[in-house]
Amino acid sequence: MNKVDSQVVLRMGGFYSNSNSSMNVTNPILGQDFKIDFEKDLKLEESQFLPFFEMFYHFNERHNLYIDWKQLHRTAEVVGITTPFQVNFEDKIYDIKAGAKLKTTLNIDIARLGYGYNFYQGNNYNLGLSVGLHTMFIKTGFEGDIGACIEQDLVLKCDQQPLNRAIDESVTAPLPDIGLYGDYEFSSGFRFTAHAQYFYIKLDDLKGSLVDIRAGVEAEITENWHMTAAFNYYEVDVDYTQRTNSADTHVADYNLHYSFIGPMLSVSYRF
């Protein structure tokens, strides 16, 4: 392809992730906050093969647009919770007692749209800067032996409203990220590619960050079909400040930390 020609690249693949997920909760007996581990404490699968999709539009020698999507969905069940905890979802407090049977869901979808500019080019290499927007769709859910807590006379009471589900579905507004990317053709038909993207925001009741680092090798199978093997590190941290009616009531703010590290494999088509 001539550098000034426009080109669309569609890439689909999967990544094998080793995940580490945690969330801030409160021990109602001790009144202390602690991190509950989704893999160790709630038995979510630590290793999993997950899909992703990317599309690039190169509209001249230096400029490109991109959109990508990742899906990180897991569900697991624990017969007996060893440590009781309380969690604050959307300013409502839920109580999970020791010995409770609990089904946990943690779904994270991340969609990004951005623009890239190749500011440094040669015959067999490119180096560029990217700016974009990303939106996170997060569903954290518990099903089983759960009680809803209410505040009465400045005291938190959790035994009067039994229910079966506690679900928080959060969508962050499109938030900016910035990054660097590059590629280098080290042999005919083989190209080293890498990118690093970063985002951090602290706004009102929301604090969040995202880190995405990837490096791999792309091989040309035919003129239009390419295959890429890469290694990826990905980390998301979201923190919402929760509010209750009473200043004397304390339950940990909603904080979700998710990271994975693992190999990725994809195929792409150029037209």
HUVENVEN-V262617 format. One record per backbone hydrogen bond with DSSP energy under -1.0 kcal/mol. CO is the residue of the C=O (numbers start at 1). NH is the residue of the N-H. If there is no record, write none. Layout:
co;nh
CO;NH
CO;NH
This chain:
co;nh
2;5
7;58
8;271
9;56
10;269
11;54
12;267
13;52
14;265
15;50
17;48
18;261
20;259
21;38
22;257
23;36
25;34
26;86
27;31
32;27
34;25
36;23
37;41
37;42
38;44
46;19
48;17
50;15
51;71
52;13
53;69
54;11
55;67
56;9
57;65
58;7
62;118
63;59
63;60
64;116
65;57
66;114
67;55
68;112
69;53
70;110
72;108
74;106
76;104
78;102
81;99
85;96
86;26
87;94
89;92
92;89
93;149
94;87
95;147
96;85
97;100
100;81
101;145
102;78
103;143
104;76
105;141
106;74
107;139
108;72
109;137
110;70
111;135
112;68
113;133
114;66
115;131
116;64
117;119
117;129
120;127
124;185
125;122
126;183
127;120
128;181
129;117
130;179
131;115
132;177
133;113
134;175
135;111
136;172
137;109
138;170
139;107
140;168
141;105
142;166
143;103
144;146
146;163
147;95
150;157
152;155
155;152
157;150
161;148
163;146
164;144
166;142
168;140
170;138
175;134
177;132
178;198
179;130
180;196
181;128
182;194
183;126
184;186
184;192
187;190
189;220
190;187
191;218
192;184
193;216
194;182
195;214
196;180
197;212
198;178
199;210
201;208
203;206
205;241
206;203
207;239
208;201
209;237
210;199
211;235
212;197
213;233
214;195
215;231
216;193
217;229
218;191
219;227
224;270
225;221
225;222
226;268
227;219
228;266
229;217
230;264
231;215
232;262
233;213
234;260
235;211
236;258
237;209
238;256
239;207
254;240
255;24
256;238
257;22
258;236
259;20
260;234
261;18
262;232
263;16
264;230
265;14
266;228
267;12
268;226
269;10
